[in-house]
Amino acid sequence: MPRVVVHVMPKPEILDPQGKAVAAALPRLGFEGIASVRQGKRFELEVEGEITDQVLVSLREAATTLLSNPVIEDVVSIDVEDAADGAQA
C-alpha cells in the first residue's frame, strides 16, 4: 500500500511556544548553533490503490480541512512514499 506523508507547520506569524521551548533546551543539552525551532505535525496515511492526481487532490483537501487548522497552520508538503521502505516515490 502506498503511504502519503503530510507535513503541517504553524504559519510564520503564529507564535510557537513548543518550538521556543525546544530551542531553549538544545543549548542546555550541548547542542549549539541552532538559531530557532518550529514544531509541526506529521501524518502518515496508507492509501488503498494507486495514487492518482485525483487521489492527491482529495488528500490535499483532507489535509487542509481536517489534518490542519487553516487559521493557524499551513500544509507544507504532501509526499508519496513507498510503504515497503519509506523511500519517496
C-alpha positions as CSV (number, residue, x, y, z in Angstrom):
1,M,0.0,0.0,0.0
2,P,1.4,3.4,-0.8
3,R,2.0,5.8,2.0
4,V,1.3,9.6,1.8
5,V,3.0,11.8,4.4
6,V,1.5,15.2,5.2
7,H,3.6,17.8,6.9
8,V,1.8,20.7,8.7
9,M,3.5,23.7,10.3
10,P,2.3,26.7,12.2
11,K,2.0,29.8,9.9
12,P,5.1,32.1,10.2
13,E,3.1,34.8,12.0
14,I,1.8,32.4,14.7
15,L,3.8,32.0,17.9
16,D,5.3,28.6,18.5
17,P,5.8,28.0,22.3
18,Q,6.7,24.4,21.8
19,G,9.4,25.3,19.3
20,K,10.7,28.0,21.6
21,A,10.9,25.5,24.5
22,V,12.9,23.1,22.3
23,A,15.2,25.9,21.1
24,A,15.9,26.9,24.7
25,A,16.6,23.3,25.8
26,L,19.0,22.5,23.0
27,P,22.0,24.6,24.2
28,R,21.5,23.2,27.8
29,L,21.9,19.7,26.3
30,G,25.1,20.7,24.5
31,F,23.6,21.3,21.0
32,E,25.0,24.6,19.8
33,G,24.4,26.6,16.6
34,I,20.7,26.2,16.2
35,A,19.1,29.6,15.8
36,S,15.4,28.6,16.1
37,V,13.0,25.7,16.1
38,R,9.4,25.5,14.8
39,Q,7.4,22.4,15.7
40,G,4.9,20.9,13.4
41,K,2.9,17.8,12.7
42,R,3.5,14.7,10.5
43,F,0.6,12.5,9.4
44,E,1.2,9.1,7.6
45,L,-1.7,7.9,5.5
46,E,-1.8,4.5,3.9
47,V,-3.8,4.7,0.7
48,E,-5.6,1.8,-0.9
49,G,-5.0,1.5,-4.6
50,E,-2.9,3.7,-6.9
51,I,-2.0,7.3,-6.1
52,T,-3.6,9.3,-9.0
53,D,-3.8,13.1,-9.4
54,Q,-7.5,12.9,-8.2
55,V,-6.4,11.0,-5.1
56,L,-3.8,13.7,-4.4
57,V,-6.4,16.4,-4.8
58,S,-8.6,14.6,-2.3
59,L,-5.8,14.1,0.1
60,R,-4.8,17.8,-0.1
61,E,-8.5,18.7,0.7
62,A,-8.4,16.4,3.7
63,A,-5.2,17.9,4.8
64,T,-6.4,21.4,4.6
65,T,-9.8,20.8,6.2
66,L,-9.1,18.1,8.8
67,L,-5.4,17.5,9.4
68,S,-4.6,21.2,9.8
69,N,-6.2,24.2,11.3
70,P,-6.2,26.6,8.3
71,V,-6.4,29.6,10.5
72,I,-3.0,29.0,12.2
73,E,-1.4,26.2,10.1
74,D,-0.1,25.6,6.6
75,V,0.1,22.3,4.8
76,V,3.7,22.4,3.9
77,S,4.0,19.2,1.8
78,I,2.2,16.1,0.8
79,D,4.8,13.4,-0.2
80,V,4.1,9.9,-1.6
81,E,6.4,7.2,-0.2
82,D,6.9,3.6,-1.0
83,A,5.4,1.8,2.1
84,A,7.9,-1.0,1.9
85,D,11.0,1.1,2.6
86,G,9.8,4.6,3.3
87,A,11.5,5.9,0.2
88,Q,9.8,8.8,-1.6
89,A,8.2,7.9,-4.9
